[in-house]
Amino acid sequence: MNKHVISFKVNGELKTVEVEPDLLLVDLLRERLGLTGTKVGCREGDCGACTVLVDGSACNSCLILAVEVDGKEITTIEGLGDYDKLHPLQQAFIEEGAVQCGFCTPGMILSAKALLDQNPHPSEEDIRRAISGNLCRCTGYAKIVAAISKVAGTGGAGEKEVR
């Protein structure tokens, strides 16, 4: 199988890698780049656990071939905040009790970030629509919606410069 060389930014850092044509973005991120905050759930695009931002849009990385991100910018949960300074969405999820097992949290937060970047003051319906592709089996969605609403009340996603 012929390999392809691709270049893209992930969390603000330029990467050039050689990939097989059938390699999925989720596997590139987790296995080759060590960005394990992106979770693998269903591998069918149904659960949203693998959500990342591709050029600012929330996408299921289990449905994207790695070769498709050549020249694009990818943001994973690792690109939002760090242990010393959480992203406002991460902080709100903690404060509102929107995290239990944590498996869905990275995808939920990235879906919320994409929404808030496009619409800093969404309605509850807008929020629910934005996270409708992200499944949570632990919390239900009330606390998740409350966390996103809390950040929306501050006027946006509180951009941290992506490292």
For each residue, the residues with C-beta under 8 A, 3 or more apart:
1: 20 21 22
2: 21
3: 18 19 20 21
4: 18 19 20 21 67 70
5: 16 17 18 19
6: 16 17 18 19 66 67 69 70 71
7: 14 15 16 70 71
8: 14 15 69 70 71 72 73 74
9: 12 13 14 15 72 73 74
10: 13 15 29 33 35 73 74 75 76 79
11: 35 74 75 76 78 79 162 163
12: 9 79 161 162 163
13: 9 10 163
14: 7 8 9
15: 7 8 9 10 33
16: 5 6 7
17: 5 6 28 32 33 66
18: 3 4 5 6
19: 3 4 5 6 23 28 66 67
20: 1 3 4 23
21: 1 2 3 4 65 67
22: 1 65
23: 19 20 27 28 65 66 67
24: 27 28 43 61 62 63 64 65 66
25: 28 29 52 61 62 64 65 66 68 69 74
26: 29 30 38 40 43 50 61 62 64
27: 23 24 30 31 32 66
28: 17 19 23 24 25 31 32 33 66
29: 10 25 26 32 33 35 38 52 61 74 76
30: 26 27 33 34 35 36 38 40
31: 27 28
32: 17 27 28 29
33: 10 15 17 28 29 30
34: 30
35: 10 11 29 30 38 76 78
36: 30
37: 76 77 78 106
38: 26 29 30 35 50 51 52 61 76 77 106 107
39: 49 50 103 104 106 107
40: 26 30 43 49 50 62
41: 46 47 48 49 50 62 103 135
42: 45 46 47 49 62
43: 24 26 40 62
44: 47 62
45: 42 60 62 63 133
46: 41 42 135
47: 41 42 44 50 104 107 134 135
48: 41 51 60 104 107 108 111 131 133 134 135
49: 39 40 41 42 103 104 106 107 134 135
50: 26 38 39 40 41 47 60 61 62 107
51: 38 48 58 59 60 61 106 107 108 110 111 133 134
52: 25 29 38 58 59 61 74 75 76 110
53: 56 57 58 59 73 74 75 76 110 113 114
54: 57 59 64 69 72 73 74
55: 72 73
56: 53 73 75 114 117
57: 53 54 114
58: 51 52 53 110 111 113 114 115 130 133
59: 51 52 53 54 63 64
60: 45 48 50 51 63 64 133
61: 24 25 26 29 38 50 51 52 64
62: 24 25 26 40 41 42 43 44 45 50
63: 24 45 59 60
64: 24 25 26 54 59 60 61 68 69
65: 21 22 23 24 25 68
66: 6 17 19 23 24 25 27 28 69
67: 4 6 19 21 23 70
68: 25 64 65 72
69: 6 8 25 54 64 66 72 74
70: 4 6 7 8 67
71: 6 7 8
72: 8 9 54 55 68 69
73: 8 9 10 53 54 55 56
74: 8 9 10 11 25 29 52 53 54 69
75: 10 11 52 53 56 79 80 110 113 162
76: 10 11 29 35 37 38 52 53 79 106 110
77: 37 38 80 105 106 109 110
78: 11 35 37
79: 10 11 12 75 76 162 163
80: 75 77 87 89 90 109 110 113 160 162
81: 85 86 87 90 160
82: 85 86 163
83: 86
84:
85: 81 82 160
86: 81 82 83 90 91 94
87: 80 81 90 91 109 113 157 158 160
88: 91 92 151 154 157 158
89: 80 92 93 109 112 113 116 147 148 151 157 158
90: 80 81 86 87 93 94 109
91: 86 87 88 94 95
92: 88 89 95 96 98 147 148 150 151
93: 89 90 96 98 99 105 108 109 144 147
94: 86 90 91 97 98 99
95: 91 92 147 150
96: 92 93 143 144 146 147 150
97: 94 139 143
98: 92 93 94 105 108 139 143 144 146 147
99: 93 94 102 105 139
100: 138 139
101: 104 137 138
102: 99 105
103: 39 41 49
104: 39 47 48 49 101 107 108 134 135 136 137 138
105: 77 93 98 99 102 108 109
106: 37 38 39 49 51 76 77 109 110
107: 38 39 47 48 49 50 51 104 110 111 134
108: 48 51 93 98 104 105 111 112 131 134 136 144
109: 77 80 87 89 90 93 105 106 112 113
110: 51 52 53 58 75 76 77 80 106 107 113 114
111: 48 51 58 107 108 114 115 130 131 133 134
112: 89 108 109 115 116 127 130 131 147 148 151 157
113: 53 58 75 80 87 89 109 110 116 117 157
114: 53 56 57 58 110 111 117 118 130
115: 58 111 112 118 119 122 126 127 130 131 148
116: 89 112 113 119 120 122 148 151 152 156 157
117: 56 113 114 120 156 157
118: 114 115
119: 115 116 122 126
120: 116 117 152 155 156 157
121: 152 155
122: 115 116 119 126 127 130 148 152
123: 126 127
124: 127 128 145 149
125: 128 129
126: 115 119 122 123 129 130
127: 112 115 122 123 124 130 131 145 148 149 152
128: 124 125 131 132 141 145
129: 125 126 132
130: 58 111 112 114 115 122 126 127 148
131: 48 108 111 112 115 127 128 134 141 144 145 148
132: 128 129
133: 45 48 51 58 60 111
134: 47 48 49 51 104 107 108 111 131
135: 41 46 47 48 49 104
136: 104 108 139 140 141 144
137: 101 104
138: 100 101 104
139: 97 98 99 100 136 142 143 144
140: 136 143
141: 128 131 136 144 145
142: 139 145 146
143: 96 97 98 139 140 146 147
144: 93 96 98 108 131 136 139 141 147 148
145: 124 127 128 131 141 142 148 149
146: 96 98 142 143 149 150
147: 89 92 93 95 96 98 112 143 144 150 151
148: 89 92 112 115 116 122 127 130 131 144 145 151 152
149: 124 127 145 146 152 153
150: 92 95 96 146 147 153 154
151: 88 89 92 112 116 147 148 154 156 157 158
152: 116 120 121 122 127 148 149 155 156
153: 149 150
154: 88 150 151 158
155: 120 121 152
156: 116 117 120 151 152 159
157: 87 88 89 112 113 116 117 120 151
158: 87 88 89 151 154
159: 156
160: 80 81 85 87
161: 12
162: 11 12 75 79 80
163: 11 12 13 79 82
